[in-house]
Amino acid sequence: AVRDYINSKPGVSRNHRDKMERVCADMKERIGGHVENVTPVMLAKWFASLQGSPTTLAGWHRYAGGFWRWLHNMDLIEKNPFRAIPCPRAESKRSLLLPRELSAILEAEMSDPLRAWFLLGAFAGLRSIEVHRMRWEDIDTRHRQIEVRREVSKQSSGLPERIVDFTEPLKRRAAFFNKKSGRIVPEYSLRLYRERVRLVERLNAAGRVPWAKFPENALRHSYATYHLARGQDAQKTAHQLGHSTPAMVLRVYAVPARKADWRAWWRV
């Protein structure tokens, strides 16, 4: 069942596949047996034995729940035994960049693909995988919109495609996106990641940023938090991010943001 489930997800990213394999392997090793014989009590004991923060455990719940829902949807089990396991409430992390930190980054020399990665993440809320799949032509500087095509967007959840409006910082940098064609990132490789690592290390050594490693998901998180703080419209923020409902925006991104910070963010 585990093997068939993993093989049924050919389009997921390497990161998601690794997490799926890890969670499923742990259930297989510690519970074992035939899927029809697994009970809610067995799964409750397994889940209670896991160690980690509420955010980590919420991730395990997501991947374990996906496995059992797939079994039920494929009629391989009559009932989903994981349905009775409550999901821990993920902690809302303040994974935000300050405007001065982002300014320090954008003032540095870097390749056009990396600069596009920073700009589209910070000021349009695009996911890293979406930037890697996009073309320069998807950025319409005339109408000041970004088209996130179906083959570009995250397919596992949320909106299959969307239009993201230019924010003020993108409008001021529209010329950067002009007269470019082809893939923003020519090929999906570690090249962009390594360039980013070296850039952040240099800025940290120079005292320009406080962290030696770029905070995970900080661009999208910052965009969402500052966008929500300015507009006070969770539905609008959710649509720009590609979420089908505002629930995740309110659960994850509705963290305190000072007015001085969000105003400065949109002036960068």
Buried (B, 14 or more C-beta within 10 A) or exposed (E): BBEEBBEEEEEBEEEBBEBBBEBBEBBBEEBEEEBEEBEBEBBBEBBEEBEEEEBBBBBBBBBBBBBBEBBBEEEBBEEBBBEEBEBBEBEBBEBBBBBEBBBBBBEBEBBEBBBBBBBBBBBBBBBBBBBBBBBBEBBBBEEEBBBBBEEBBBEEEBBBEBEBBBBEBBEEBBEBBEEEEEBBBEEEEEBBEEBBBEBBBEBBEEEBBEEEEBBEBBBBBBBBBBBBBBEEBBEBBBBBBBBEEBEBBBEBBBBEBEEEBBBBBBEB
